[in-house]
Every structure is written in C-alpha cells, then in structure tokens.
Amino acid sequence: MWTTKPEKFGTFHIVFIVIAVLCLIVGTYLGYKLRGEKNARKRDWVAAGTGFFLLALEVFRVIYSFCVGETSFEIVSFQICALPIYLLPLFVFFKKGFFKDCLVGHIAYVNTVGVIGYFVNPAAMLRADYIARSVESGVFHVVLMGVCAFVFVAYEGWTKKGILNGVKGFGLFFLFTLIAVAANFIIHAVNPDSALNLFYLYPYSATTYPILDTIIRPNVPYPVYYILFLVFYFVLCCVPYLLFAGIEWIKNKIQGRKKNEIRCAGYIRH
C-alpha cells in the first residue's frame, strides 16, 4: 500500500505524462507506417492486439481488487476509458461498414478526449490505496494514449471520412452514456450505499468534471446537465482533430520543403 499517496502533477503523475507523450509519438509514427488500403488488416490487428493487452490489464485489476477485498460494483469495467477493451478487439471482425466506422470514430475521437482528460486529472491513479493499482492504471492509460493516436492517424481521422467516423463514434458513445446513466440510477435504487458512478454521471456523486459538476450540475435539472455533458464532450472532440491535423500539416510542410530542396539540388547539378 501507499504510505503517502502520489499527488496531482507530482513526480509519479509527471512520469506517466512523459510516458504518455512518448506513447503518443510512437502511436502516431506507427499510424503513418500503416496507412493505406494495403495495410488494412495489419492496422486492424495492431488495434485488436492492443485491445487484448488492455483487456489483460483490466482482468489483472479485477482479480487484484478481489484479492484485496474490493468486491463491490465499483470494480465494474465500464468507464469511458475502459470502453476500448470491448471495442478494439472487434476491429479484426469488421473490415468495412457502418459499425466499423463507429468503432474507429469512437477510439479516434471519444477515447482520445477521455485519455487526455485522464492525464489532466488521473483520479484512479492517485486515489488508489495500492501501488499496484496505481501503476496498472497508469500503464493502461499510456498504452491507451498510444493506440488512440495510432487509430486516429492510421485511419486518417482528419479527412472528411474520418470526421464522419467521429460523428458516428459519438453516436455510439451516446448509447453507452444512456446505459451508464440507467445503470447508475438502478444500482443506487437497489443499494443506496453503493459508490457506483459509471462515466461519473451519477448526479449525487463527488465532482469529477470541473465546470459541469461545480457550476452547472447544482443549478439545473439532471436532464439538462446530461445534455450539456454531451454537448461539451462533443465540442472537446475537436481537440484530437486539431492535434493530429496539425501534425499532418507540419509533416506535409516538411516533406514539401525536402522535395523542393531535392528539386533545386537537381537543377544545380544540371
């Protein structure tokens, strides 16, 4: 167990932020390497293989939780950042089509926002009583950062089709939020002492989303809060677009400059 729990933006937190950035770089690089129709099956297997690895980490978390006496509904693996363990392995079963577009869009946009949010406020990593749980949470999310970057780049999320995939993926996310909200209210109705808070959307829980939970939630009916949550999350999905579209723009500029230098060098030789 921790004798002193790690603090937000303390050494432990910053180390995992640095690793997450490195994983983002690696995922972006591999995404560029596996772009194009000829690499379709390879990138599907990379995504699915990473999903199985994340699933293994989640199984470890659940088993470890049971071993230390945590046997309540709170260990259920149905949070925003846990969704890839269900979605990524499906990549190899769907070559093309609407559902495959939803999977790609969800990972590229929705989950990228979620994992960035995690590293801003890694509650699961910092509040865990056990070191192994904190490390597992950190490793899970740095790997998730890498695969989200990989999916966005490999499936070209900045293109028109990629943006449409993001919209479809958000539709899938909307369905997941409905399941989470319904489960929260049902479980708390059955057991009022439960601490279950799927997607952190239970209205009587501690604050998680800074502006929404501290300013909006206390002053509006829950349906309004829920709708605003969806609107804010949708707007935040612009963040991965701007990030990776910016990387693509920089890459094209550098490649264009190199081509011009080679062309100029050729003229000089002649």
RODODO-870033 format. One record per residue: residue number from 1; residue in three letters; x, y, z of N, C-alpha, C in turn. Coordinates in steps of 0.2 Angstrom, whole numbers, plus 5000, padded with zeros to 4 digits. Layout:
<atoms>
NUM, ala, X, Y, Z, X, Y, Z, X, Y, Z
...
</atoms>
This chain:
<atoms>
1, met, 5004, 4994, 5000, 5000, 5000, 5000, 5004, 5006, 5000
2, trp, 5001, 5012, 4998, 5005, 5018, 4998, 5005, 5020, 5005
3, thr, 5011, 5023, 5007, 5012, 5026, 5014, 5010, 5033, 5013
4, thr, 5012, 5036, 5007, 5010, 5043, 5005, 5007, 5043, 4998
5, lys, 5001, 5044, 4997, 4998, 5044, 4990, 5002, 5049, 4986
6, pro, 5002, 5047, 4979, 5005, 5052, 4975, 5000, 5058, 4974
7, glu, 5003, 5064, 4972, 4999, 5070, 4971, 4998, 5072, 4964
8, lys, 4993, 5076, 4963, 4992, 5078, 4956, 4998, 5082, 4954
9, phe, 5001, 5081, 4948, 5006, 5084, 4945, 5013, 5083, 4949
10, gly, 5013, 5078, 4954, 5019, 5076, 4957, 5023, 5072, 4953
11, thr, 5029, 5069, 4956, 5033, 5066, 4952, 5030, 5060, 4948
12, phe, 5026, 5056, 4952, 5023, 5050, 4949, 5018, 5052, 4943
13, his, 5015, 5057, 4944, 5010, 5059, 4939, 5014, 5061, 4933
14, ile, 5019, 5065, 4934, 5023, 5068, 4928, 5026, 5063, 4924
15, val, 5029, 5058, 4928, 5032, 5052, 4925, 5028, 5049, 4920
16, phe, 5022, 5048, 4922, 5017, 5045, 4917, 5014, 5049, 4912
17, ile, 5014, 5056, 4913, 5013, 5061, 4907, 5018, 5060, 4902
18, val, 5025, 5060, 4904, 5030, 5059, 4899, 5030, 5053, 4895
19, ile, 5028, 5047, 4899, 5027, 5041, 4895, 5022, 5041, 4890
20, ala, 5016, 5045, 4892, 5010, 5045, 4888, 5012, 5049, 4882
21, val, 5016, 5054, 4882, 5018, 5058, 4877, 5022, 5054, 4872
22, leu, 5027, 5050, 4875, 5031, 5045, 4871, 5027, 5040, 4867
23, cys, 5022, 5038, 4871, 5017, 5033, 4868, 5013, 5036, 4862
24, leu, 5011, 5042, 4863, 5008, 5046, 4858, 5012, 5047, 4851
25, ile, 5018, 5048, 4853, 5023, 5049, 4847, 5024, 5042, 4843
26, val, 5025, 5037, 4847, 5026, 5030, 4844, 5019, 5028, 4840
27, gly, 5014, 5029, 4843, 5007, 5028, 4840, 5006, 5031, 4834
28, thr, 5008, 5038, 4834, 5007, 5042, 4828, 5012, 5039, 4822
29, tyr, 5018, 5038, 4824, 5023, 5035, 4819, 5021, 5029, 4816
30, leu, 5018, 5024, 4820, 5016, 5018, 4818, 5009, 5019, 4813
31, gly, 5005, 5024, 4815, 4999, 5025, 4812, 5001, 5027, 4804
32, tyr, 5006, 5031, 4804, 5009, 5034, 4797, 5012, 5028, 4793
33, lys, 5015, 5023, 4797, 5018, 5017, 4793, 5013, 5013, 4790
34, leu, 5007, 5012, 4794, 5002, 5008, 4792, 4996, 5011, 4788
35, arg, 4997, 5017, 4786, 4991, 5020, 4782, 4990, 5016, 4775
36, gly, 4985, 5017, 4772, 4984, 5014, 4765, 4980, 5008, 4765
37, glu, 4976, 5006, 4760, 4972, 5000, 4760, 4976, 4994, 4760
38, lys, 4983, 4994, 4758, 4987, 4988, 4758, 4988, 4986, 4765
39, asn, 4988, 4990, 4770, 4989, 4989, 4777, 4983, 4988, 4781
40, ala, 4977, 4987, 4778, 4971, 4987, 4782, 4971, 4982, 4787
41, arg, 4973, 4976, 4785, 4972, 4970, 4790, 4978, 4971, 4795
42, lys, 4984, 4974, 4793, 4989, 4974, 4798, 4987, 4979, 4804
43, arg, 4984, 4985, 4802, 4982, 4990, 4807, 4976, 4988, 4811
44, asp, 4972, 4984, 4808, 4966, 4981, 4812, 4969, 4976, 4817
45, trp, 4974, 4972, 4816, 4977, 4968, 4821, 4981, 4971, 4826
46, val, 4984, 4977, 4824, 4988, 4981, 4829, 4983, 4984, 4834
47, ala, 4977, 4986, 4832, 4972, 4989, 4836, 4969, 4984, 4840
48, ala, 4968, 4978, 4837, 4965, 4972, 4841, 4970, 4970, 4846
49, gly, 4976, 4969, 4844, 4981, 4966, 4849, 4982, 4970, 4855
50, thr, 4982, 4977, 4854, 4982, 4982, 4859, 4976, 4981, 4864
51, gly, 4970, 4980, 4861, 4964, 4979, 4864, 4965, 4973, 4869
52, phe, 4967, 4968, 4866, 4968, 4962, 4871, 4973, 4963, 4876
53, phe, 4978, 4967, 4875, 4983, 4969, 4880, 4980, 4973, 4886
54, leu, 4976, 4978, 4884, 4972, 4982, 4889, 4967, 4977, 4892
55, leu, 4964, 4973, 4889, 4959, 4968, 4892, 4963, 4964, 4898
56, ala, 4969, 4962, 4896, 4973, 4958, 4901, 4974, 4962, 4907
57, leu, 4976, 4969, 4906, 4977, 4973, 4912, 4971, 4974, 4916
58, glu, 4965, 4974, 4913, 4959, 4975, 4916, 4957, 4969, 4920
59, val, 4959, 4963, 4917, 4957, 4957, 4921, 4962, 4957, 4927
60, phe, 4968, 4959, 4926, 4973, 4959, 4932, 4970, 4964, 4938
61, arg, 4967, 4970, 4935, 4964, 4974, 4940, 4958, 4971, 4944
62, val, 4954, 4968, 4941, 4948, 4965, 4944, 4950, 4959, 4949
63, ile, 4955, 4955, 4947, 4957, 4950, 4951, 4961, 4952, 4957
64, tyr, 4965, 4957, 4956, 4969, 4961, 4961, 4964, 4964, 4966
65, ser, 4958, 4967, 4964, 4953, 4970, 4968, 4950, 4965, 4972
66, phe, 4948, 4959, 4970, 4945, 4954, 4974, 4950, 4951, 4979
67, cys, 4957, 4951, 4977, 4962, 4948, 4982, 4962, 4953, 4988
68, val, 4961, 4960, 4987, 4962, 4964, 4992, 4956, 4966, 4996
69, gly, 4950, 4962, 4994, 4944, 4963, 4997, 4939, 4968, 4994
70, glu, 4940, 4971, 4988, 4936, 4975, 4984, 4931, 4971, 4980
71, thr, 4925, 4970, 4982, 4921, 4965, 4979, 4914, 4968, 4977
72, ser, 4914, 4975, 4977, 4908, 4979, 4976, 4907, 4980, 4968
73, phe, 4901, 4983, 4966, 4900, 4985, 4959, 4905, 4990, 4957
74, glu, 4909, 4994, 4961, 4913, 4999, 4959, 4919, 4996, 4955
75, ile, 4920, 4990, 4955, 4926, 4987, 4951, 4923, 4986, 4944
76, val, 4917, 4987, 4942, 4915, 4986, 4935, 4918, 4990, 4930
77, ser, 4921, 4986, 4925, 4925, 4989, 4920, 4920, 4992, 4914
78, phe, 4917, 4998, 4916, 4913, 5001, 4911, 4913, 5009, 4913
79, gln, 4919, 5011, 4911, 4920, 5019, 4911, 4922, 5021, 4904
80, ile, 4923, 5027, 4903, 4924, 5030, 4896, 4931, 5027, 4894
81, cys, 4936, 5027, 4898, 4942, 5024, 4896, 4943, 5017, 4896
82, ala, 4938, 5013, 4899, 4938, 5006, 4898, 4934, 5003, 4892
83, leu, 4931, 5007, 4889, 4927, 5005, 4883, 4931, 5002, 4877
84, pro, 4938, 5004, 4876, 4942, 5001, 4871, 4943, 4994, 4872
85, ile, 4943, 4991, 4878, 4944, 4984, 4879, 4938, 4980, 4876
86, tyr, 4933, 4983, 4875, 4927, 4980, 4872, 4927, 4981, 4864
87, leu, 4930, 4987, 4862, 4929, 4989, 4855, 4935, 4987, 4851
88, leu, 4941, 4988, 4854, 4947, 4987, 4850, 4947, 4980, 4847
89, pro, 4946, 4974, 4851, 4946, 4968, 4848, 4942, 4966, 4842
90, leu, 4936, 4971, 4842, 4931, 4970, 4836, 4934, 4972, 4830
91, phe, 4940, 4976, 4830, 4942, 4978, 4823, 4944, 4973, 4818
92, val, 4946, 4967, 4820, 4948, 4962, 4816, 4942, 4958, 4813
93, phe, 4936, 4959, 4816, 4930, 4956, 4814, 4925, 4960, 4809
94, phe, 4927, 4966, 4808, 4923, 4971, 4803, 4928, 4974, 4799
95, lys, 4928, 4972, 4792, 4933, 4975, 4788, 4931, 4982, 4786
96, lys, 4924, 4983, 4784, 4921, 4989, 4782, 4914, 4989, 4784
97, gly, 4911, 4996, 4784, 4904, 4996, 4785, 4903, 5001, 4791
98, phe, 4896, 5002, 4792, 4894, 5007, 4797, 4897, 5006, 4804
99, phe, 4897, 4999, 4806, 4899, 4998, 4813, 4906, 4999, 4814
100, lys, 4910, 4997, 4809, 4917, 4998, 4809, 4919, 5005, 4809
101, asp, 4915, 5009, 4806, 4916, 5017, 4806, 4915, 5019, 4813
102, cys, 4910, 5017, 4816, 4908, 5019, 4823, 4914, 5017, 4828
103, leu, 4917, 5011, 4827, 4922, 5009, 4831, 4928, 5013, 4830
104, val, 4930, 5015, 4824, 4936, 5019, 4823, 4935, 5026, 4825
105, gly, 4929, 5029, 4824, 4927, 5035, 4826, 4927, 5036, 4834
106, his, 4925, 5031, 4837, 4925, 5031, 4845, 4932, 5031, 4848
107, ile, 4936, 5027, 4845, 4943, 5026, 4848, 4947, 5033, 4846
108, ala, 4946, 5035, 4840, 4950, 5041, 4837, 4948, 5047, 4841
109, tyr, 4941, 5048, 4842, 4939, 5055, 4844, 4937, 5054, 4852
110, val, 4932, 5050, 4853, 4929, 5050, 4860, 4935, 5048, 4865
111, asn, 4938, 5042, 4864, 4943, 5040, 4868, 4949, 5044, 4869
112, thr, 4951, 5047, 4864, 4957, 5052, 4864, 4955, 5057, 4869
113, val, 4949, 5060, 4868, 4947, 5065, 4873, 4947, 5062, 4880
114, gly, 4945, 5056, 4881, 4944, 5053, 4888, 4951, 5052, 4891
115, val, 4956, 5050, 4887, 4963, 5048, 4890, 4967, 5055, 4891
116, ile, 4966, 5060, 4887, 4969, 5066, 4888, 4966, 5069, 4895
117, gly, 4959, 5069, 4896, 4956, 5071, 4902, 4959, 5067, 4908
118, tyr, 4960, 5061, 4907, 4963, 5057, 4912, 4970, 5059, 4915
119, phe, 4974, 5061, 4910, 4981, 5064, 4912, 4980, 5071, 4915
120, val, 4975, 5074, 4914, 4974, 5081, 4917, 4972, 5079, 4924
121, asn, 4968, 5074, 4925, 4965, 5073, 4932, 4965, 5065, 4933
122, pro, 4971, 5062, 4934, 4971, 5055, 4935, 4969, 5052, 4942
123, ala, 4962, 5053, 4943, 4960, 5051, 4950, 4961, 5044, 4951
124, ala, 4960, 5039, 4946, 4960, 5032, 4948, 4967, 5030, 4950
125, met, 4972, 5034, 4947, 4979, 5033, 4948, 4981, 5035, 4955
126, leu, 4979, 5041, 4957, 4981, 5045, 4963, 4978, 5043, 4969
127, arg, 4971, 5041, 4968, 4967, 5039, 4974, 4968, 5032, 4976
128, ala, 4971, 5028, 4972, 4971, 5020, 4973, 4975, 5019, 4980
129, asp, 4973, 5015, 4984, 4976, 5013, 4990, 4983, 5009, 4989
130, tyr, 4983, 5005, 4984, 4988, 5001, 4982, 4993, 5003, 4977
131, ile, 4999, 5002, 4977, 5004, 5004, 4972, 5003, 5001, 4966
132, ala, 5001, 4994, 4966, 5000, 4990, 4960, 4994, 4993, 4956
133, arg, 4989, 4995, 4960, 4983, 4998, 4956, 4985, 5005, 4953
134, ser, 4989, 5009, 4956, 4991, 5015, 4953, 4995, 5014, 4947
135, val, 5000, 5009, 4947, 5004, 5008, 4942, 5000, 5005, 4936
136, glu, 4995, 5000, 4938, 4991, 4997, 4932, 4987, 5002, 4929
137, ser, 4984, 5007, 4933, 4980, 5012, 4930, 4984, 5017, 4925
138, gly, 4990, 5018, 4927, 4995, 5022, 4923, 4997, 5019, 4917
139, val, 4999, 5013, 4917, 5001, 5009, 4911, 4995, 5008, 4907
140, phe, 4989, 5007, 4909, 4983, 5006, 4905, 4982, 5012, 4901
141, his, 4983, 5018, 4904, 4981, 5024, 4900, 4987, 5026, 4896
142, val, 4993, 5025, 4897, 4998, 5027, 4892, 4998, 5023, 4886
143, val, 4996, 5016, 4887, 4995, 5012, 4881, 4989, 5014, 4877
144, leu, 4984, 5016, 4881, 4978, 5019, 4878, 4979, 5025, 4874
145, met, 4984, 5029, 4876, 4985, 5035, 4873, 4989, 5033, 4866
146, gly, 4993, 5028, 4866, 4997, 5026, 4860, 4992, 5023, 4855
147, val, 4987, 5019, 4857, 4983, 5016, 4852, 4978, 5021, 4850
148, cys, 4976, 5026, 4854, 4971, 5031, 4851, 4975, 5035, 4846
149, ala, 4981, 5037, 4847, 4985, 5041, 4842, 4986, 5036, 4835
150, phe, 4987, 5030, 4837, 4988, 5025, 4831, 4982, 5025, 4827
151, val, 4976, 5024, 4830, 4970, 5024, 4826, 4968, 5030, 4822
152, phe, 4969, 5036, 4826, 4967, 5042, 4823, 4971, 5043, 4816
153, val, 4978, 5042, 4817, 4982, 5043, 4811, 4982, 5037, 4806
154, ala, 4982, 5031, 4808, 4981, 5026, 4803, 4975, 5026, 4799
155, tyr, 4969, 5028, 4802, 4963, 5028, 4799, 4961, 5035, 4796
156, glu, 4966, 5040, 4797, 4966, 5047, 4794, 4960, 5050, 4796
157, gly, 4960, 5051, 4803, 4954, 5055, 4806, 4953, 5062, 4804
158, trp, 4958, 5065, 4801, 4957, 5072, 4799, 4953, 5073, 4793
159, thr, 4952, 5068, 4789, 4949, 5068, 4782, 4942, 5069, 4783
160, lys, 4938, 5070, 4778, 4931, 5070, 4778, 4928, 5064, 4781
161, lys, 4930, 5058, 4778, 4928, 5052, 4781, 4929, 5051, 4788
162, gly, 4935, 5053, 4790, 4937, 5052, 4797, 4933, 5056, 4801
163, ile, 4931, 5062, 4799, 4927, 5066, 4803, 4920, 5063, 4804
164, leu, 4917, 5061, 4798, 4911, 5057, 4799, 4911, 5051, 4803
165, asn, 4917, 5048, 4803, 4918, 5042, 4808, 4917, 5044, 4815
166, gly, 4920, 5050, 4816, 4920, 5053, 4823, 4913, 5054, 4825
167, val, 4909, 5057, 4821, 4902, 5058, 4822, 4898, 5052, 4824
168, lys, 4899, 5047, 4819, 4896, 5040, 4821, 4899, 5037, 4827
169, gly, 4905, 5038, 4829, 4908, 5036, 4835, 4905, 5039, 4841
170, phe, 4903, 5045, 4840, 4900, 5049, 4846, 4893, 5047, 4847
171, gly, 4889, 5045, 4841, 4883, 5041, 4842, 4883, 5035, 4846
172, leu, 4888, 5031, 4845, 4889, 5025, 4849, 4891, 5027, 4856
173, phe, 4895, 5032, 4857, 4896, 5035, 4864, 4889, 5037, 4867
174, phe, 4885, 5040, 4864, 4879, 5042, 4867, 4875, 5036, 4869
175, leu, 4875, 5031, 4866, 4871, 5024, 4868, 4875, 5022, 4874
176, phe, 4881, 5022, 4875, 4885, 5020, 4881, 4883, 5024, 4887
177, thr, 4882, 5031, 4885, 4881, 5035, 4891, 4874, 5034, 4894
178, leu, 4869, 5032, 4889, 4862, 5030, 4891, 4862, 5024, 4896
179, ile, 4867, 5019, 4894, 4867, 5013, 4898, 4870, 5015, 4905
180, ala, 4875, 5019, 4905, 4879, 5021, 4911, 4874, 5024, 4916
181, val, 4870, 5029, 4913, 4866, 5033, 4917, 4860, 5028, 4920
182, ala, 4857, 5024, 4916, 4852, 5019, 4918, 4855, 5015, 4924
183, ala, 4861, 5012, 4923, 4864, 5008, 4927, 4865, 5011, 4934
184, asn, 4868, 5017, 4934, 4869, 5021, 4940, 4863, 5022, 4944
185, phe, 4857, 5024, 4941, 4851, 5025, 4945, 4848, 5018, 4947
186, ile, 4848, 5013, 4943, 4846, 5007, 4945, 4849, 5004, 4951
187, ile, 4856, 5004, 4951, 4860, 5001, 4956, 4859, 5005, 4963
188, his, 4859, 5012, 4962, 4858, 5016, 4968, 4851, 5015, 4971
189, ala, 4846, 5013, 4967, 4839, 5012, 4969, 4839, 5006, 4973
190, val, 4843, 5001, 4971, 4843, 4994, 4974, 4848, 4995, 4980
191, asn, 4853, 4998, 4980, 4858, 4999, 4985, 4860, 5006, 4986
192, pro, 4856, 5010, 4990, 4858, 5017, 4991, 4865, 5019, 4993
193, asp, 4868, 5014, 4996, 4875, 5015, 4999, 4880, 5014, 4994
194, ser, 4878, 5011, 4988, 4883, 5010, 4983, 4887, 5016, 4980
195, ala, 4893, 5015, 4979, 4898, 5021, 4976, 4898, 5020, 4969
196, leu, 4894, 5016, 4966, 4895, 5015, 4958, 4894, 5022, 4955
197, asn, 4898, 5024, 4950, 4897, 5030, 4946, 4900, 5029, 4939
198, leu, 4896, 5026, 4935, 4898, 5024, 4928, 4899, 5031, 4924
199, phe, 4904, 5032, 4921, 4905, 5038, 4917, 4905, 5044, 4921
200, tyr, 4905, 5043, 4928, 4905, 5049, 4933, 4899, 5053, 4931
201, leu, 4893, 5050, 4930, 4887, 5054, 4928, 4882, 5053, 4933
202, tyr, 4883, 5050, 4939, 4878, 5050, 4944, 4877, 5057, 4947
203, pro, 4871, 5059, 4948, 4871, 5067, 4950, 4872, 5068, 4957
204, tyr, 4873, 5063, 4961, 4874, 5064, 4969, 4881, 5062, 4971
205, ser, 4885, 5061, 4966, 4892, 5059, 4967, 4897, 5065, 4968
206, ala, 4903, 5064, 4970, 4908, 5069, 4971, 4909, 5072, 4964
207, thr, 4912, 5078, 4964, 4913, 5082, 4957, 4919, 5078, 4954
208, thr, 4918, 5078, 4947, 4923, 5075, 4943, 4925, 5080, 4937
209, tyr, 4919, 5082, 4933, 4920, 5086, 4928, 4920, 5094, 4930
210, pro, 4926, 5097, 4930, 4926, 5104, 4934, 4921, 5109, 4933
211, ile, 4919, 5111, 4927, 4914, 5116, 4926, 4907, 5113, 4927
212, leu, 4906, 5108, 4924, 4900, 5104, 4924, 4897, 5103, 4931
213, asp, 4902, 5100, 4935, 4900, 5097, 4941, 4900, 5103, 4946
214, thr, 4904, 5108, 4946, 4904, 5113, 4951, 4899, 5119, 4950
215, ile, 4898, 5120, 4943, 4894, 5126, 4942, 4887, 5124, 4939
216, ile, 4887, 5120, 4934, 4881, 5118, 4931, 4876, 5113, 4935
217, arg, 4879, 5108, 4937, 4875, 5102, 4940, 4871, 5105, 4946
218, pro, 4874, 5109, 4950, 4869, 5111, 4956, 4864, 5116, 4954
219, asn, 4864, 5118, 4948, 4859, 5124, 4946, 4854, 5122, 4941
220, val, 4854, 5116, 4938, 4850, 5114, 4933, 4847, 5107, 4934
221, pro, 4841, 5105, 4931, 4839, 5098, 4932, 4844, 5093, 4929
222, tyr, 4844, 5087, 4931, 4848, 5082, 4929, 4848, 5081, 4921
223, pro, 4842, 5081, 4918, 4842, 5080, 4911, 4846, 5086, 4907
224, val, 4845, 5092, 4909, 4849, 5097, 4906, 4856, 5096, 4907
225, tyr, 4858, 5094, 4913, 4865, 5093, 4915, 4868, 5088, 4910
226, tyr, 4864, 5082, 4909, 4866, 5077, 4905, 4867, 5079, 4897
227, ile, 4862, 5083, 4895, 4863, 5086, 4888, 4869, 5090, 4887
228, leu, 4870, 5094, 4892, 4876, 5099, 4892, 4883, 5095, 4892
229, phe, 4882, 5089, 4896, 4888, 5085, 4896, 4890, 5082, 4889
230, leu, 4885, 5080, 4886, 4886, 5078, 4879, 4888, 5083, 4874
231, val, 4885, 5089, 4875, 4887, 5095, 4871, 4895, 5096, 4872
232, phe, 4897, 5097, 4878, 4903, 5099, 4880, 4908, 5093, 4877
233, tyr, 4906, 5087, 4878, 4911, 5082, 4876, 4912, 5082, 4868
234, phe, 4906, 5083, 4865, 4906, 5083, 4858, 4911, 5089, 4855
235, val, 4911, 5095, 4859, 4915, 5100, 4857, 4922, 5099, 4858
236, leu, 4923, 5095, 4864, 4930, 5093, 4866, 4933, 5088, 4861
237, cys, 4929, 5085, 4857, 4931, 5080, 4852, 4935, 5084, 4846
238, cys, 4935, 5091, 4846, 4939, 5095, 4842, 4946, 5095, 4843
239, val, 4948, 5093, 4850, 4955, 5093, 4852, 4959, 5088, 4848
240, pro, 4957, 5081, 4848, 4961, 5077, 4844, 4961, 5079, 4837
241, tyr, 4956, 5081, 4834, 4956, 5084, 4827, 4962, 5089, 4826
242, leu, 4962, 5094, 4830, 4967, 5099, 4829, 4974, 5097, 4831
243, leu, 4974, 5092, 4835, 4981, 5090, 4837, 4984, 5086, 4831
244, phe, 4980, 5081, 4828, 4983, 5077, 4823, 4983, 5080, 4816
245, ala, 4978, 5084, 4815, 4978, 5088, 4809, 4984, 5093, 4809
246, gly, 4985, 5095, 4814, 4991, 5100, 4815, 4998, 5096, 4813
247, ile, 4998, 5090, 4816, 5004, 5085, 4815, 5004, 5084, 4807
248, glu, 4999, 5082, 4804, 4998, 5081, 4797, 5001, 5087, 4793
249, trp, 4999, 5093, 4795, 5000, 5099, 4791, 5008, 5100, 4792
250, ile, 5011, 5099, 4798, 5018, 5100, 4799, 5022, 5095, 4795
251, lys, 5019, 5089, 4795, 5023, 5083, 4791, 5023, 5085, 4783
252, asn, 5017, 5087, 4781, 5017, 5089, 4774, 5021, 5095, 4772
253, lys, 5022, 5100, 4777, 5026, 5106, 4775, 5033, 5103, 4775
254, ile, 5035, 5099, 4780, 5042, 5097, 4780, 5044, 5093, 4774
255, gln, 5039, 5088, 4772, 5040, 5084, 4766, 5041, 5089, 4759
256, gly, 5036, 5094, 4759, 5036, 5098, 4753, 5043, 5102, 4753
257, arg, 5045, 5104, 4759, 5052, 5108, 4759, 5057, 5103, 4756
258, lys, 5057, 5097, 4759, 5063, 5092, 4757, 5062, 5091, 4749
259, lys, 5056, 5090, 4746, 5056, 5089, 4739, 5058, 5095, 4735
260, asn, 5057, 5101, 4738, 5059, 5107, 4734, 5067, 5107, 4734
261, glu, 5070, 5105, 4740, 5077, 5105, 4741, 5080, 5100, 4736
262, ile, 5077, 5095, 4735, 5080, 5089, 4731, 5079, 5092, 4724
263, arg, 5073, 5095, 4722, 5072, 5098, 4715, 5077, 5103, 4714
264, cys, 5079, 5108, 4718, 5084, 5113, 4717, 5091, 5110, 4717
265, ala, 5092, 5105, 4721, 5099, 5102, 4720, 5100, 5099, 4713
266, gly, 5094, 5096, 4711, 5095, 5093, 4704, 5096, 5098, 4699
267, tyr, 5093, 5104, 4699, 5094, 5109, 4694, 5101, 5112, 4695
268, ile, 5104, 5112, 4701, 5110, 5115, 4701, 5115, 5110, 4698
269, arg, 5114, 5103, 4699, 5119, 5098, 4696, 5119, 5099, 4689
270, his, 5113, 5100, 4686, 5112, 5101, 4679, 5115, 5107, 4676
</atoms>
